[in-house]
Amino acid sequence: MIFLDAAAATPVRREVLDAMWPYLTGGFGNPSSHHTLGEGAAAALAAARSAVAGVLGCRPGEVVFTSGGTEADNLAVKGIALARQAANPQLDRVVISAVEHPAVEESARYLERFHGFAVDVVPVDPTGRVTPAALAHVLRPETALVSIMYANNEVGTIQPIAALAEMAHARGILFHTDAVQAAGWLPLDTRALGVDAMSISGHKLGAPKGCGMLFVRSRVRLEPLIHGGGQERGRRSGTENVAGAVGLAAALTLAQGRQAEQYARVAALRDRFIGAVLAGVPEAVLTGHARERLPSVASFCFPGTSGEAVLLELERHGVVCSSGSACAAGSDEPSTVLTALGISAEVAQTAVRFSFDASVAQADLDAAAAAVRAAVASIKSLGAGQDR
């Protein structure tokens, strides 16, 4: 099997399992307990927090461990907006882009339904980019928060986060970015990016599912979503997943330590793969930005086919990929990301996303490109036969 769905999940790295193992076995203590087992767990949690902070260029106290990227996005969007509204009731608007992950979009819509917020959606250009001019057009004195993802999970387009955050700050507005897909590939220095909050998920990096984190700048007030014992400095109650935090820290440190080297190698393989697919299927349409895109994502529409049919045919050839976001699996609706790029609903339903981790091999991508050519030809041949 050639696995090309790493944007959905990556295999757990052996180094990460080794780091987690002591806290899944003998070191099982509750980090809030005041005895030897608890103190050992607390020390491991503190070390993990410091390691994550080192990668992000922030203080350890600005790291909140969560159950994953979805919770981190919810905590950022709801928590920051509600805290700002409580301090100033006139701050009752949030801005998101037209291509956000459902975790961000649905959090904003929750604020709209139950807390009286207005949601302003900034459009993207045909490559999926938010321009500073487009963002400026939707900002208002009442805007509490802007949330724009660092890199898109479906088409891989990278946003100019530093420029967008600077524009928001010039108007006194806080800025959050969903960096779930960017982590491991793009710089994550929160000072250079200028963001007030940033979400990361472990299972995109070689850590297990169920662990993630939210960076929240120390001066930013945050209304917790989960109340209880006051863990995570009162921002996220509940007994901490010590093994998950240790695994996330290990995976993030490993990935970011080789980020520049891996980016260059995988980007070159991605470009070769894109060229081979477009040569083999001339009618295919590459989606997303041609250059400002993750090295790990190549997404296409195949007009005249069905995306699901292409997926099934590719799996018959031993290639596993997806039709878009795994979080939208089972939906018959066209991707809202693709339609936001100006792609028709009919063509959007022919989308297929190929995404790789850092271990991807050229031979696998060459074989996958050949399988794409064969799969599309087979589907079109079958369609032509039915027409007769």
C-alpha positions in Angstrom: 0.0 0.0 0.0 1.2 3.5 -0.9 -0.3 5.8 1.9 -0.9 9.3 0.6 -3.3 10.6 3.2 -0.9 12.1 5.8 -3.0 15.3 6.1 -5.6 13.1 7.8 -3.3 11.2 10.1 0.3 10.0 10.2 1.7 6.8 11.8 3.0 7.2 15.3 6.8 7.5 15.3 8.8 4.9 17.2 10.7 7.7 19.0 7.4 9.2 20.2 6.2 5.8 21.5 9.5 5.3 23.4 9.1 8.8 25.0 5.5 8.1 26.0 5.9 4.5 27.2 7.0 5.3 30.8 3.9 7.4 31.3 1.6 4.7 29.9 3.1 2.1 32.3 4.8 2.7 35.6 4.7 6.5 35.6 0.9 6.6 35.6 0.5 9.1 38.4 -1.9 12.1 38.4 0.2 15.3 38.0 -2.0 17.0 40.6 -1.2 14.4 43.2 1.3 15.3 46.0 3.2 12.1 46.2 6.2 10.6 44.3 4.1 9.2 41.4 2.2 12.4 41.0 5.4 14.5 41.2 7.0 12.4 38.5 4.1 12.9 36.2 4.1 16.7 36.9 7.8 16.8 36.1 7.2 15.1 32.8 4.3 17.4 32.0 6.4 20.5 32.8 9.3 19.1 30.6 6.9 18.6 27.7 5.5 22.1 28.1 9.0 23.5 28.1 9.9 21.5 25.0 6.9 22.7 23.1 7.5 26.3 24.2 11.1 26.0 22.9 9.8 25.1 19.4 7.2 27.9 19.4 9.5 30.6 20.9 7.1 31.3 23.7 6.9 30.8 27.5 6.0 27.4 28.9 3.0 29.0 30.7 1.6 30.1 27.3 1.2 26.4 26.3 -2.2 24.8 27.0 -2.4 21.0 26.3 -5.7 19.9 24.7 -7.2 16.7 23.3 -6.3 17.8 19.7 -6.6 20.5 17.1 -10.4 20.7 17.2 -10.5 21.4 20.9 -7.6 23.9 20.5 -9.5 25.8 17.8 -12.7 25.8 19.8 -10.9 27.1 22.9 -9.2 29.8 20.9 -12.2 31.1 19.0 -14.8 30.8 21.7 -12.5 31.4 24.6 -10.9 34.6 23.3 -14.0 36.1 21.8 -16.1 35.5 24.9 -13.4 36.9 27.2 -13.1 40.0 25.0 -16.9 40.4 24.9 -17.1 40.2 28.7 -14.6 42.9 29.0 -16.2 45.1 26.3 -19.7 44.2 25.2 -19.2 46.2 22.0 -16.7 43.6 20.7 -19.2 41.3 19.1 -17.8 40.3 15.7 -15.3 37.6 14.7 -13.6 37.2 11.3 -12.8 33.9 9.7 -11.7 33.1 6.1 -13.8 31.3 3.6 -11.6 28.2 3.7 -11.3 27.5 7.4 -11.5 24.1 9.0 -14.9 23.2 10.4 -13.4 23.4 13.9 -13.0 27.2 13.4 -16.0 27.8 11.3 -18.4 26.0 13.6 -17.0 27.7 16.6 -17.7 31.0 15.0 -21.2 30.0 14.1 -21.8 28.9 17.7 -20.9 32.4 18.9 -23.3 33.7 16.3 -26.2 31.5 17.4 -25.8 31.7 21.2 -23.8 34.8 22.0 -25.0 37.4 19.5 -21.8 37.6 17.5 -21.7 38.5 13.9 -19.4 36.4 11.7 -17.6 38.2 8.9 -16.1 35.9 6.3 -13.1 37.2 4.3 -13.0 35.8 0.8 -10.0 34.1 -0.8 -8.5 34.5 -4.3 -8.6 31.7 -6.8 -5.5 30.2 -5.3 -7.0 30.1 -1.8 -5.0 33.0 -0.4 -6.4 35.8 1.9 -4.9 39.1 0.8 -4.2 41.9 3.3 -6.6 44.1 1.3 -9.4 41.5 1.6 -8.9 41.3 5.3 -8.8 45.0 5.8 -12.2 45.3 4.0 -14.0 43.2 6.7 -12.3 44.5 9.9 -14.6 46.6 12.1 -14.1 48.5 15.4 -16.3 45.8 16.9 -14.1 42.9 15.8 -12.9 40.9 18.7 -10.9 38.2 16.9 -9.5 37.2 13.5 -8.9 33.4 12.9 -7.2 32.5 9.7 -5.5 29.1 9.2 -1.7 29.0 8.5 -2.0 26.3 5.7 -5.1 24.8 4.2 -5.8 21.1 4.9 -7.4 20.5 1.5 -5.4 22.4 -1.1 -2.2 23.2 0.9 -2.2 26.9 0.3 -0.1 28.9 2.8 -1.4 32.1 4.1 0.7 35.3 4.8 0.0 35.0 8.5 2.6 37.6 9.7 1.2 40.3 7.4 -2.4 39.4 8.3 -1.7 39.4 12.1 0.1 42.7 11.8 -3.0 44.2 10.1 -5.3 43.0 12.8 -3.0 44.3 15.6 -2.9 47.7 14.0 -6.6 47.9 14.7 -6.4 46.4 18.2 -7.8 43.0 17.2 -6.4 39.7 18.4 -5.3 37.0 15.9 -5.5 33.2 16.0 -4.2 30.8 13.5 -4.9 27.1 13.0 -1.5 25.6 12.4 -2.5 22.0 12.4 -1.3 21.3 8.9 1.6 23.7 9.0 3.3 22.1 12.0 6.4 20.2 11.0 6.6 22.0 7.6 6.6 25.7 8.3 8.3 28.0 10.9 6.3 28.1 14.1 8.0 31.0 16.0 5.0 32.8 17.5 7.0 36.0 17.9 7.9 36.1 14.2 4.4 35.2 13.2 2.9 37.8 15.5 0.0 35.6 16.5 -1.9 35.8 19.8 -3.0 32.1 19.7 -2.0 29.1 17.6 -3.5 25.5 17.5 -1.5 22.3 16.8 -2.6 18.6 16.7 -0.3 15.6 17.5 -1.6 13.1 15.0 -0.4 15.1 12.0 3.1 14.9 13.3 3.7 11.3 14.3 2.1 11.5 17.7 -1.1 9.6 18.7 -4.6 10.9 18.1 -6.1 12.7 21.1 -3.3 15.1 21.9 -2.8 18.7 20.9 -2.1 22.2 22.2 -3.0 25.8 22.0 -0.5 28.6 22.4 -2.1 31.6 24.0 0.0 34.7 24.6 0.2 35.5 28.3 -1.6 38.9 28.1 -4.6 37.4 26.3 -7.7 36.7 28.4 -9.2 33.3 27.8 -12.6 32.0 28.9 -12.3 28.3 29.5 -14.6 25.9 27.8 -14.1 23.0 30.3 -14.5 23.8 34.0 -13.5 21.8 36.9 -10.2 21.4 38.9 -8.4 24.4 37.3 -5.7 22.5 35.5 -3.6 24.2 32.8 -3.6 27.4 34.8 -7.4 27.4 34.9 -7.7 27.5 31.1 -8.6 23.8 30.5 -9.7 21.7 33.5 -9.4 18.0 33.6 -6.6 15.6 34.5 -3.9 16.1 31.9 -2.9 13.4 29.4 0.7 13.3 30.5 1.7 10.6 27.9 0.0 12.5 25.1 1.7 15.8 26.1 5.1 14.0 26.2 4.4 12.4 22.8 3.3 15.7 21.2 6.4 17.4 22.5 8.6 14.7 21.1 6.9 14.6 17.7 7.0 18.4 17.4 10.6 18.6 18.4 11.6 15.9 15.9 9.6 17.4 13.1 10.7 21.0 13.5 14.3 20.0 14.0 14.5 18.9 10.4 11.9 21.2 9.0 14.1 23.0 6.4 15.7 19.9 5.1 12.5 17.9 4.9 10.6 20.8 3.3 13.1 21.1 0.4 13.2 17.3 -0.3 9.5 16.7 -0.1 8.7 19.9 -2.1 10.8 18.6 -5.0 9.1 15.3 -4.9 5.7 17.0 -4.8 6.5 19.1 -7.8 7.7 16.0 -9.8 4.4 14.2 -8.8 2.3 17.2 -9.9 4.0 17.3 -13.2 3.6 13.6 -13.8 -0.2 13.8 -12.9 -0.8 16.8 -15.2 1.2 15.1 -18.0 -0.7 11.8 -17.6 -4.1 13.4 -17.2 -4.0 16.7 -19.2 -7.5 17.7 -18.2 -6.7 17.5 -14.5 -6.8 20.8 -12.6 -4.3 21.5 -9.8 -6.0 23.3 -6.9 -4.4 25.8 -4.5 -1.5 28.1 -4.9 1.2 26.9 -7.4 4.1 27.9 -5.2 2.9 29.1 -1.8 1.7 25.6 -0.8 2.7 23.0 1.7 5.4 20.6 0.3 3.2 17.7 1.5 -0.1 18.4 -0.4 -1.0 18.0 -4.1 -4.7 18.3 -4.8 -6.5 18.0 -8.1 -9.9 18.0 -9.7 -10.5 15.5 -12.5 -13.4 16.9 -14.5 -15.6 14.2 -16.1 -15.1 11.7 -13.3 -16.3 11.3 -9.7 -13.8 11.9 -7.0 -15.1 8.9 -5.0 -14.7 6.7 -8.1 -11.1 7.8 -8.6 -10.4 7.0 -4.9 -11.8 3.5 -5.2 -9.9 2.8 -8.4 -6.7 4.2 -6.9 -7.1 1.9 -3.8 -7.5 -1.0 -6.2 -4.1 0.0 -7.5 -2.7 0.1 -4.0 -2.8 3.9 -3.5 -4.7 5.3 -0.4 -5.6 9.0 -0.5 -8.7 11.1 0.1 -11.3 13.4 -1.6 -10.6 16.3 0.8 -10.8 16.9 4.5 -11.2 13.7 6.6 -13.4 15.7 8.9 -16.0 16.0 6.1 -16.0 12.3 5.3 -19.4 10.9 4.3 -20.7 14.3 3.1 -22.2 14.4 -0.4 -21.8 18.2 -0.6 -19.0 19.7 -2.7 -16.1 21.0 -0.7 -16.7 24.6 0.5 -13.0 25.2 0.3 -13.0 24.5 -3.5 -16.2 26.4 -4.2 -14.6 29.4 -2.3 -11.8 29.2 -4.8 -14.4 29.7 -7.6 -14.5 26.1 -8.7 -18.0 24.9 -9.7 -19.8 22.5 -7.5 -19.8 19.9 -10.2 -16.0 20.0 -10.7 -15.4 20.3 -6.9 -17.0 16.8 -6.5 -14.2 15.3 -8.6 -11.5 16.4 -6.2 -8.7 14.1 -4.9 -6.1 15.1 -2.3 -2.7 13.4 -2.1 -0.7 14.2 1.1 2.6 12.9 2.3 4.7 12.7 5.4 8.4 13.3 5.5 9.2 9.6 4.7 7.6 9.6 1.3 9.7 8.1 -1.4 10.1 9.1 -5.1 9.3 5.6 -6.2 6.0 5.7 -4.4 5.0 9.0 -5.9 6.0 7.8 -9.4 3.9 4.7 -8.9 1.0 6.8 -7.6 1.1 9.1 -10.6 1.0 6.1 -13.0 -2.0 4.8 -10.9 -3.8 8.1 -11.3 -3.4 8.0 -15.0 -4.7 4.4 -15.2 -7.6 5.1 -12.8 -8.9 8.1 -14.6 -8.6 6.4 -18.0 -10.5 3.4 -16.6 -13.3 5.5 -15.2 -13.7 7.5 -18.4 -13.5 4.3 -20.5 -16.3 2.8 -18.4 -18.3 6.0 -18.8 -17.9 6.0 -22.5 -19.1 2.3 -22.6 -22.2 3.2 -20.7 -23.0 6.1 -23.0 -23.0 3.6 -25.9 
